[in-house]
């Protein structure tokens, strides 16, 4: 499993729309 920090970084960097 990816750590929350890694997941946040990956999504924030590539899938900003998902967290928006």
mmCIF file of the N, C-alpha and C atoms, coordinates in Angstrom:
data_MODEL
# 
_entry.id   MODEL 
# 
loop_
_atom_site.group_PDB 
_atom_site.id 
_atom_site.type_symbol 
_atom_site.label_atom_id 
_atom_site.label_alt_id 
_atom_site.label_comp_id 
_atom_site.label_asym_id 
_atom_site.label_entity_id 
_atom_site.label_seq_id 
_atom_site.pdbx_PDB_ins_code 
_atom_site.Cartn_x 
_atom_site.Cartn_y 
_atom_site.Cartn_z 
_atom_site.occupancy 
_atom_site.B_iso_or_equiv 
_atom_site.pdbx_formal_charge 
_atom_site.auth_seq_id 
_atom_site.auth_comp_id 
_atom_site.auth_asym_id 
_atom_site.auth_atom_id 
_atom_site.pdbx_PDB_model_num 
ATOM 1  N N  . UNK A 1 1  ? 0.829   -1.207 0.000   1.00 0.00 ? 1  UNK A N  1 
ATOM 2  C CA . UNK A 1 1  ? 0.000   0.000  0.000   1.00 0.00 ? 1  UNK A CA 1 
ATOM 3  C C  . UNK A 1 1  ? 0.864   1.258  0.000   1.00 0.00 ? 1  UNK A C  1 
ATOM 4  N N  . UNK A 1 2  ? 0.355   2.271  -0.656  1.00 0.00 ? 2  UNK A N  1 
ATOM 5  C CA . UNK A 1 2  ? 1.090   3.534  -0.675  1.00 0.00 ? 2  UNK A CA 1 
ATOM 6  C C  . UNK A 1 2  ? 0.737   4.356  0.554   1.00 0.00 ? 2  UNK A C  1 
ATOM 7  N N  . UNK A 1 3  ? 1.700   5.058  1.058   1.00 0.00 ? 3  UNK A N  1 
ATOM 8  C CA . UNK A 1 3  ? 1.444   5.897  2.236   1.00 0.00 ? 3  UNK A CA 1 
ATOM 9  C C  . UNK A 1 3  ? 0.578   7.088  1.835   1.00 0.00 ? 3  UNK A C  1 
ATOM 10 N N  . UNK A 1 4  ? -0.175  7.593  2.781   1.00 0.00 ? 4  UNK A N  1 
ATOM 11 C CA . UNK A 1 4  ? -1.043  8.742  2.488   1.00 0.00 ? 4  UNK A CA 1 
ATOM 12 C C  . UNK A 1 4  ? -0.252  9.863  1.836   1.00 0.00 ? 4  UNK A C  1 
ATOM 13 N N  . UNK A 1 5  ? 0.964   10.053 2.307   1.00 0.00 ? 5  UNK A N  1 
ATOM 14 C CA . UNK A 1 5  ? 1.787   11.136 1.765   1.00 0.00 ? 5  UNK A CA 1 
ATOM 15 C C  . UNK A 1 5  ? 2.105   10.874 0.296   1.00 0.00 ? 5  UNK A C  1 
ATOM 16 N N  . UNK A 1 6  ? 2.432   9.623  -0.031  1.00 0.00 ? 6  UNK A N  1 
ATOM 17 C CA . UNK A 1 6  ? 2.760   9.299  -1.427  1.00 0.00 ? 6  UNK A CA 1 
ATOM 18 C C  . UNK A 1 6  ? 1.520   9.412  -2.300  1.00 0.00 ? 6  UNK A C  1 
ATOM 19 N N  . UNK A 1 7  ? 0.409   8.875  -1.816  1.00 0.00 ? 7  UNK A N  1 
ATOM 20 C CA . UNK A 1 7  ? -0.835  8.935  -2.591  1.00 0.00 ? 7  UNK A CA 1 
ATOM 21 C C  . UNK A 1 7  ? -1.229  10.380 -2.839  1.00 0.00 ? 7  UNK A C  1 
ATOM 22 N N  . UNK A 1 8  ? -1.146  11.182 -1.796  1.00 0.00 ? 8  UNK A N  1 
ATOM 23 C CA . UNK A 1 8  ? -1.509  12.596 -1.923  1.00 0.00 ? 8  UNK A CA 1 
ATOM 24 C C  . UNK A 1 8  ? -0.630  13.269 -2.965  1.00 0.00 ? 8  UNK A C  1 
ATOM 25 N N  . UNK A 1 9  ? 0.656   12.942 -2.941  1.00 0.00 ? 9  UNK A N  1 
ATOM 26 C CA . UNK A 1 9  ? 1.587   13.549 -3.897  1.00 0.00 ? 9  UNK A CA 1 
ATOM 27 C C  . UNK A 1 9  ? 1.260   13.110 -5.320  1.00 0.00 ? 9  UNK A C  1 
ATOM 28 N N  . UNK A 1 10 ? 1.027   11.817 -5.514  1.00 0.00 ? 10 UNK A N  1 
ATOM 29 C CA . UNK A 1 10 ? 0.739   11.316 -6.858  1.00 0.00 ? 10 UNK A CA 1 
ATOM 30 C C  . UNK A 1 10 ? -0.553  11.913 -7.394  1.00 0.00 ? 10 UNK A C  1 
ATOM 31 N N  . UNK A 1 11 ? -1.620  11.850 -6.599  1.00 0.00 ? 11 UNK A N  1 
ATOM 32 C CA . UNK A 1 11 ? -2.903  12.381 -7.051  1.00 0.00 ? 11 UNK A CA 1 
ATOM 33 C C  . UNK A 1 11 ? -2.844  13.887 -7.219  1.00 0.00 ? 11 UNK A C  1 
ATOM 34 N N  . UNK A 1 12 ? -2.213  14.552 -6.259  1.00 0.00 ? 12 UNK A N  1 
ATOM 35 C CA . UNK A 1 12 ? -2.134  16.012 -6.322  1.00 0.00 ? 12 UNK A CA 1 
ATOM 36 C C  . UNK A 1 12 ? -1.366  16.448 -7.569  1.00 0.00 ? 12 UNK A C  1 
ATOM 37 N N  . UNK A 1 13 ? -0.367  15.646 -7.952  1.00 0.00 ? 13 UNK A N  1 
ATOM 38 C CA . UNK A 1 13 ? 0.470   16.015 -9.090  1.00 0.00 ? 13 UNK A CA 1 
ATOM 39 C C  . UNK A 1 13 ? -0.189  15.664 -10.421 1.00 0.00 ? 13 UNK A C  1 
ATOM 40 N N  . UNK A 1 14 ? -0.906  14.526 -10.460 1.00 0.00 ? 14 UNK A N  1 
ATOM 41 C CA . UNK A 1 14 ? -1.478  14.085 -11.741 1.00 0.00 ? 14 UNK A CA 1 
ATOM 42 C C  . UNK A 1 14 ? -2.995  14.189 -11.777 1.00 0.00 ? 14 UNK A C  1 
ATOM 43 N N  . UNK A 1 15 ? -3.651  13.992 -10.631 1.00 0.00 ? 15 UNK A N  1 
ATOM 44 C CA . UNK A 1 15 ? -5.115  14.012 -10.618 1.00 0.00 ? 15 UNK A CA 1 
ATOM 45 C C  . UNK A 1 15 ? -5.650  15.061 -9.664  1.00 0.00 ? 15 UNK A C  1 
ATOM 46 N N  . UNK A 1 16 ? -5.279  16.296 -9.910  1.00 0.00 ? 16 UNK A N  1 
ATOM 47 C CA . UNK A 1 16 ? -5.725  17.376 -9.034  1.00 0.00 ? 16 UNK A CA 1 
ATOM 48 C C  . UNK A 1 16 ? -7.246  17.468 -9.043  1.00 0.00 ? 16 UNK A C  1 
ATOM 49 N N  . UNK A 1 17 ? -7.851  17.168 -10.195 1.00 0.00 ? 17 UNK A N  1 
ATOM 50 C CA . UNK A 1 17 ? -9.310  17.259 -10.312 1.00 0.00 ? 17 UNK A CA 1 
ATOM 51 C C  . UNK A 1 17 ? -10.007 16.342 -9.312  1.00 0.00 ? 17 UNK A C  1 
ATOM 52 N N  . UNK A 1 18 ? -9.406  15.192 -9.030  1.00 0.00 ? 18 UNK A N  1 
ATOM 53 C CA . UNK A 1 18 ? -10.039 14.239 -8.109  1.00 0.00 ? 18 UNK A CA 1 
ATOM 54 C C  . UNK A 1 18 ? -10.177 14.838 -6.725  1.00 0.00 ? 18 UNK A C  1 
ATOM 55 N N  . UNK A 1 19 ? -9.163  15.536 -6.263  1.00 0.00 ? 19 UNK A N  1 
ATOM 56 C CA . UNK A 1 19 ? -9.203  16.111 -4.916  1.00 0.00 ? 19 UNK A CA 1 
ATOM 57 C C  . UNK A 1 19 ? -9.893  17.468 -4.892  1.00 0.00 ? 19 UNK A C  1 
ATOM 58 N N  . UNK A 1 20 ? -10.085 18.054 -6.055  1.00 0.00 ? 20 UNK A N  1 
ATOM 59 C CA . UNK A 1 20 ? -10.712 19.380 -6.075  1.00 0.00 ? 20 UNK A CA 1 
ATOM 60 C C  . UNK A 1 20 ? -12.192 19.257 -5.734  1.00 0.00 ? 20 UNK A C  1 
# 
